[in-house]
Amino acid sequence: MELPSQLKHAVDGLLENTSLAELKTAARTLSDRYRAETRDGRLHMAVDLAVKAYLATRLPATYAAVRASLDAIDEARPDWTPASLLDIGAGPGTVLWAVADAWPELQRATLLEASAAARRIGERLAGGFSVPVDWKSGDATIDLAELRPAELVTAAYVLDEIVPSSLPSLIEKLWQLSTDTLLLVEPGTPAGWQRIMAARAQLIAAGAHVLAPCPHQQPCPLVAPDWCHFARRVARSRLHRLAKDAEVPWEDEKFIYLAATRQKIAQTGSRMLAPPKAGSGKVDLKLCKTDGRASQRLFTKRDGDAFKRARRADWGDMLAD
């Protein structure tokens, strides 16, 4: 997956003439904080250089994870288009770009971000953006009371930055702000999956309907050390490779997400929980089913059209029953 050309050009322009040595150092610091899930009260992107490191190394991966999650929502509800977006912990507006790409009909967006540097650079990136964007300064845990509800509320790679004891209150507030759908995206780690599972249980108890990725409302059938996550291949720019001392022109971003809606949706099909294992005339898939069970299923040529669909499907896809 690649960034929209308008965003790519805007990012390239902002990174022009940035010291590569300084960018590498800032990128390592940012990466270390993400991996450690550091919660020391300091902002990940407090200064311009940290935001530029994010643009070079994390924005493409975050964009890809969010965009893939939006595709799942669109697949489950092809007739739905959100008119309004509220993004919490918006950074430089990564989610905004993904939502606008998925639904160009978006009419308004509100972005809450604590970092002045991230807001400032985000506004520059979105200069000339066709959607009215209202940038607000605020912390995700204490500054939600005055926000205007929206049809689509999002929080991408935010829960991992919050003290665990504050998460139930945050999820409750995010659900209250959503008039239709709430999307949460987290790193595809066992800890990220556990946070999503806790949010899922809380939202179901509050009356929410799981839209994706789960094809059911039952407890997750996976048991640790197994966990649910997905992956999206991300194209690396030359500067991206240099900043990370990487050689290959791509990376795989692993993520987990949850889309919950106020609308009752008829779930159909099974979600692929792992890459397919294909052989001559056969393909073995790990599936999460509508009855709440997860199991392996072997498709062969004898299965006809079902085999053909299974051969075309990929990790994270929905497979029709």
LINQUI-V995620 format. One record per run of one state. SS is the DSSP state (2 for helix, 1 for strand, 0 for the rest). FROM is the first residue (numbers start at 1). TO is the last residue. If there is no record, write none. Layout:
SS/FROM/TO ; SS/FROM/TO
//
This chain:
0/1/4 ; 2/5/15 ; 0/16/19 ; 2/20/36 ; 0/37/47 ; 2/48/57 ; 0/58/58 ; 2/59/76 ; 0/77/83 ; 1/84/88 ; 0/89/93 ; 2/94/102 ; 0/103/107 ; 1/108/113 ; 0/114/115 ; 2/116/125 ; 0/126/131 ; 1/132/137 ; 0/138/149 ; 1/150/156 ; 0/157/158 ; 2/159/161 ; 0/162/163 ; 2/164/177 ; 1/178/187 ; 0/188/189 ; 2/190/205 ; 0/206/208 ; 1/209/212 ; 0/213/229 ; 1/230/235 ; 0/236/237 ; 2/238/243 ; 0/244/249 ; 1/250/261 ; 0/262/269 ; 1/270/272 ; 0/273/276 ; 1/277/279 ; 0/280/281 ; 1/282/288 ; 0/289/293 ; 1/294/300 ; 2/301/303 ; 0/304/304 ; 2/305/312 ; 0/313/317 ; 1/318/319 ; 0/320/321
//
